[in-house]
Amino acid sequence: TKVRDAAEGAKVRAAQDGFMDPSLIEGPLQFDAAVDPAVAAVKKKGSPVAGHANVLIFPDLNSGNNGYKAVQQASKTIAVGPILQGLKKPVNDLSRGATVDDIVNTAVLTALQSSNS
């Protein structure tokens, strides 16, 4: 699968580049197992990541958009995204339903990405 292949590629790169412990990269994980320790204890026993994930990676833009909107709406929190990676210049996306705050937050994030490239 896309996610399994991406996770394996990230592990290899983490080991080569030394930017993080490859054992802390895992996937695919279902959302509940990724963020809920009680669910993770049943579904992914012994995983150092499951139940404590703080980065979620989706296989495509549509899946990422659906995932972040669901979490944002259910939790009533601020979410910025989707954030597009791997392009030569910073590019991010806004929904047709974006609020002024969504636009400002995304513009700030894009400016920060631009200053780091």
FENPEUR-V731088 format. One record per residue. N is the residue number from 0. RES is the residue in one small letter. OMEGA is omega as a letter, one per 30 degrees, with the letter a starting at -180 (NA if undefined). NEAR is the number of other C-alpha atoms within 8 Angstrom. D_FIRST is the distance of its C-alpha to the first C-alpha in whole Angstrom. Layout:
BEGIN
n=N res=RES omega=OMEGA near=NEAR d_first=D_FIRST
n=N res=RES omega=OMEGA near=NEAR d_first=D_FIRST
END
This chain:
BEGIN
n=0 res=t omega=l near=4 d_first=0
n=1 res=k omega=a near=6 d_first=4
n=2 res=v omega=l near=11 d_first=6
n=3 res=r omega=l near=9 d_first=5
n=4 res=d omega=l near=8 d_first=6
n=5 res=a omega=l near=8 d_first=9
n=6 res=a omega=l near=12 d_first=10
n=7 res=e omega=l near=8 d_first=11
n=8 res=g omega=l near=8 d_first=12
n=9 res=a omega=l near=10 d_first=14
n=10 res=k omega=l near=11 d_first=16
n=11 res=v omega=a near=9 d_first=17
n=12 res=r omega=l near=9 d_first=18
n=13 res=a omega=l near=12 d_first=20
n=14 res=a omega=a near=11 d_first=21
n=15 res=q omega=a near=6 d_first=23
n=16 res=d omega=l near=6 d_first=24
n=17 res=g omega=a near=8 d_first=25
n=18 res=f omega=l near=6 d_first=24
n=19 res=m omega=l near=7 d_first=23
n=20 res=d omega=a near=9 d_first=23
n=21 res=p omega=a near=10 d_first=19
n=22 res=s omega=l near=7 d_first=19
n=23 res=l omega=l near=8 d_first=19
n=24 res=i omega=a near=10 d_first=16
n=25 res=e omega=l near=8 d_first=13
n=26 res=g omega=f near=7 d_first=10
n=27 res=p omega=l near=7 d_first=9
n=28 res=l omega=l near=8 d_first=12
n=29 res=q omega=a near=6 d_first=14
n=30 res=f omega=a near=6 d_first=16
n=31 res=d omega=l near=9 d_first=19
n=32 res=a omega=a near=14 d_first=18
n=33 res=a omega=a near=14 d_first=18
n=34 res=v omega=a near=12 d_first=21
n=35 res=d omega=a near=11 d_first=23
n=36 res=p omega=a near=11 d_first=25
n=37 res=a omega=l near=7 d_first=26
n=38 res=v omega=l near=10 d_first=23
n=39 res=a omega=a near=16 d_first=21
n=40 res=a omega=l near=10 d_first=24
n=41 res=v omega=a near=7 d_first=23
n=42 res=k omega=a near=7 d_first=19
n=43 res=k omega=a near=9 d_first=18
n=44 res=k omega=l near=7 d_first=22
n=45 res=g omega=a near=5 d_first=23
n=46 res=s omega=l near=7 d_first=20
n=47 res=p omega=a near=7 d_first=22
n=48 res=v omega=a near=10 d_first=19
n=49 res=a omega=a near=14 d_first=19
n=50 res=g omega=a near=14 d_first=22
n=51 res=h omega=a near=10 d_first=23
n=52 res=a omega=l near=9 d_first=20
n=53 res=n omega=l near=5 d_first=22
n=54 res=v omega=l near=4 d_first=19
n=55 res=l omega=a near=5 d_first=16
n=56 res=i omega=a near=6 d_first=13
n=57 res=f omega=a near=8 d_first=12
n=58 res=p omega=l near=8 d_first=9
n=59 res=d omega=a near=6 d_first=12
n=60 res=l omega=a near=8 d_first=16
n=61 res=n omega=l near=6 d_first=16
n=62 res=s omega=l near=9 d_first=14
n=63 res=g omega=l near=12 d_first=16
n=64 res=n omega=l near=10 d_first=19
n=65 res=n omega=a near=8 d_first=19
n=66 res=g omega=a near=8 d_first=18
n=67 res=y omega=l near=11 d_first=21
n=68 res=k omega=l near=9 d_first=23
n=69 res=a omega=l near=8 d_first=23
n=70 res=v omega=a near=8 d_first=23
n=71 res=q omega=a near=11 d_first=26
n=72 res=q omega=a near=8 d_first=28
n=73 res=a omega=a near=6 d_first=28
n=74 res=s omega=a near=6 d_first=29
n=75 res=k omega=l near=6 d_first=31
n=76 res=t omega=l near=6 d_first=31
n=77 res=i omega=l near=5 d_first=30
n=78 res=a omega=l near=7 d_first=27
n=79 res=v omega=l near=8 d_first=26
n=80 res=g omega=f near=10 d_first=23
n=81 res=p omega=l near=11 d_first=21
n=82 res=i omega=a near=8 d_first=21
n=83 res=l omega=a near=9 d_first=20
n=84 res=q omega=l near=5 d_first=19
n=85 res=g omega=l near=4 d_first=19
n=86 res=l omega=a near=7 d_first=22
n=87 res=k omega=a near=4 d_first=26
n=88 res=k omega=l near=6 d_first=27
n=89 res=p omega=l near=10 d_first=27
n=90 res=v omega=l near=8 d_first=26
n=91 res=n omega=a near=10 d_first=25
n=92 res=d omega=l near=8 d_first=25
n=93 res=l omega=l near=10 d_first=27
n=94 res=s omega=l near=5 d_first=27
n=95 res=r omega=a near=4 d_first=30
n=96 res=g omega=a near=4 d_first=31
n=97 res=a omega=l near=9 d_first=31
n=98 res=t omega=l near=6 d_first=34
n=99 res=v omega=l near=6 d_first=37
n=100 res=d omega=l near=7 d_first=35
n=101 res=d omega=a near=10 d_first=32
n=102 res=i omega=l near=10 d_first=33
n=103 res=v omega=a near=8 d_first=35
n=104 res=n omega=l near=9 d_first=32
n=105 res=t omega=l near=12 d_first=30
n=106 res=a omega=l near=8 d_first=33
n=107 res=v omega=l near=8 d_first=33
n=108 res=l omega=a near=8 d_first=30
n=109 res=t omega=l near=11 d_first=30
n=110 res=a omega=l near=8 d_first=33
n=111 res=l omega=l near=8 d_first=32
n=112 res=q omega=a near=9 d_first=29
n=113 res=s omega=a near=9 d_first=31
n=114 res=s omega=l near=6 d_first=34
n=115 res=n omega=a near=5 d_first=31
n=116 res=s omega=NA near=5 d_first=30
END
